[in-house]
């Protein structure tokens, strides 16, 4: 199983086993499908999704056989995962980590994380210098996942060596 972290269970909701998940996962419409298997905690306990909704910015979920608050209280504070192999093909946030970042033929360094800002995500790139580049199409020339490279458009002031 190729596990992918999707969020953290931050609380319960109500008395019927509903859990509140805090998640930055971008493609939630492909993730939360009734019947999909998720994995909770360090032991990766498998659970099957029976209900999903959004409430006040949180992902609210209910799992098969967990229909009482006492069943789900132990999961509070645990991380929740999904098997990457069971998701639709595509580029997911974790795929950017480790890509070599280029502007033209010049290697800036390696993408080490996706940082959050109020406006949008930022690629955090570590090389000889440290860069933050907005994760916007207007900054990206090409993403080559197969060769582990991302190419950015040359922009005055963003990648200047001075």
C-alpha positions in Angstrom: 0.0 0.0 0.0 1.3 3.4 -0.9 -0.3 5.5 1.9 -1.0 9.2 1.5 -1.7 11.5 4.4 -4.9 13.4 3.9 -5.5 15.1 7.2 -6.0 14.9 10.9 -9.0 14.0 12.9 -9.4 17.0 15.2 -12.7 16.2 16.9 -15.9 14.3 17.0 -19.3 15.9 16.1 -22.5 14.9 17.7 -23.2 11.5 19.2 -23.6 9.4 16.1 -19.9 8.7 15.4 -19.2 11.6 13.0 -15.6 12.8 12.9 -14.3 16.2 12.0 -11.2 16.2 9.7 -8.9 19.1 9.1 -7.3 18.6 5.7 -5.6 20.7 3.0 -6.1 17.9 0.4 -7.0 19.7 -2.9 -9.0 17.1 -4.8 -11.7 16.2 -2.2 -14.2 15.3 -4.9 -12.0 12.4 -6.0 -11.2 11.4 -2.4 -14.4 11.2 -0.4 -16.4 8.5 -2.2 -18.9 6.4 -0.3 -17.4 2.9 0.1 -13.7 4.1 -0.1 -11.3 2.6 2.4 -9.3 4.9 4.7 -6.7 4.2 7.3 -6.5 5.8 10.8 -3.6 6.3 13.1 -0.1 4.7 13.3 -1.6 1.2 13.1 -3.4 2.2 9.8 -6.7 0.7 11.0 -8.9 0.3 7.9 -12.4 2.0 7.9 -15.0 2.3 5.1 -16.6 5.7 4.4 -20.4 5.8 4.7 -21.1 9.5 4.8 -19.3 12.7 3.9 -20.2 16.4 4.1 -18.5 19.8 4.6 -19.3 21.8 7.7 -17.6 25.1 8.6 -14.5 24.3 6.6 -14.1 20.8 8.0 -14.6 17.4 6.3 -17.2 15.6 8.3 -17.1 11.8 7.9 -18.8 8.7 9.2 -17.4 5.2 8.9 -19.1 1.8 8.6 -19.7 0.2 12.0 -18.7 3.4 14.0 -22.1 4.9 14.8 -21.6 6.1 18.3 -19.4 8.8 19.8 -17.8 6.2 22.1 -16.6 4.3 19.0 -14.8 7.3 17.5 -13.4 9.1 20.6 -10.1 7.2 20.5 -9.5 8.5 16.9 -9.4 12.2 18.0 -5.9 13.6 17.2 -5.0 10.7 14.9 -3.9 11.2 11.3 -6.0 9.7 8.4 -4.6 8.1 5.3 -5.8 6.7 2.0 -4.2 4.2 -0.4 -2.7 6.2 -3.3 -3.2 3.2 -5.6 -7.0 3.5 -5.1 -7.3 7.1 -6.2 -7.8 8.4 -9.7 -4.6 9.1 -11.7 -3.3 12.6 -11.4 -0.8 14.9 -9.7 -1.3 15.2 -6.0 0.4 17.6 -3.6 2.9 15.1 -2.3 4.1 14.5 -5.9 5.8 17.9 -6.0 8.1 17.2 -3.0 11.5 16.2 -4.3 11.1 17.7 -7.8 14.2 19.5 -9.1 13.2 23.2 -9.8 14.4 24.9 -13.0 14.3 28.3 -14.7 15.4 27.6 -18.2 18.5 25.4 -17.8 19.4 26.8 -14.3 18.6 24.5 -11.4 17.3 26.5 -8.5 17.2 23.5 -6.1 14.7 21.0 -4.9 11.0 21.4 -3.9 11.0 20.6 -0.2 7.4 21.5 0.7 4.2 23.1 -0.3 3.8 26.1 2.1 0.4 27.6 2.7 -0.4 31.3 2.5 -3.7 33.2 2.7 -3.8 33.6 -1.1 -2.4 30.3 -2.5 0.1 27.5 -1.9 3.8 28.2 -2.4 6.5 25.9 -3.6 9.3 26.0 -1.1 12.6 25.4 -2.9 15.9 24.8 -1.3 19.1 25.1 -3.2 22.0 27.6 -2.9 19.2 30.0 -2.0 15.8 29.6 -0.6 12.8 30.4 -2.8 9.0 30.5 -2.4 7.2 30.4 -5.7 3.4 30.7 -6.0 1.7 27.5 -7.1 -0.1 29.2 -9.9 -0.2 28.3 -13.6 1.2 31.8 -14.5 4.5 30.9 -12.8 4.8 27.3 -14.0 6.1 26.5 -17.5 6.0 22.7 -17.3 5.7 19.9 -14.7 7.6 16.7 -15.6 6.7 14.2 -12.9 8.3 11.2 -14.7 11.7 13.0 -14.8 11.2 14.6 -11.3 11.4 18.2 -12.7 9.4 21.4 -12.6 10.1 24.3 -14.8 9.2 27.9 -13.9 8.7 30.8 -16.1 11.5 33.4 -15.9 10.2 36.4 -13.9 12.0 39.7 -13.2 12.8 39.9 -9.5 11.6 36.4 -8.5 14.7 34.4 -9.3 17.3 37.2 -9.6 20.7 36.2 -8.3 21.4 39.6 -6.7 
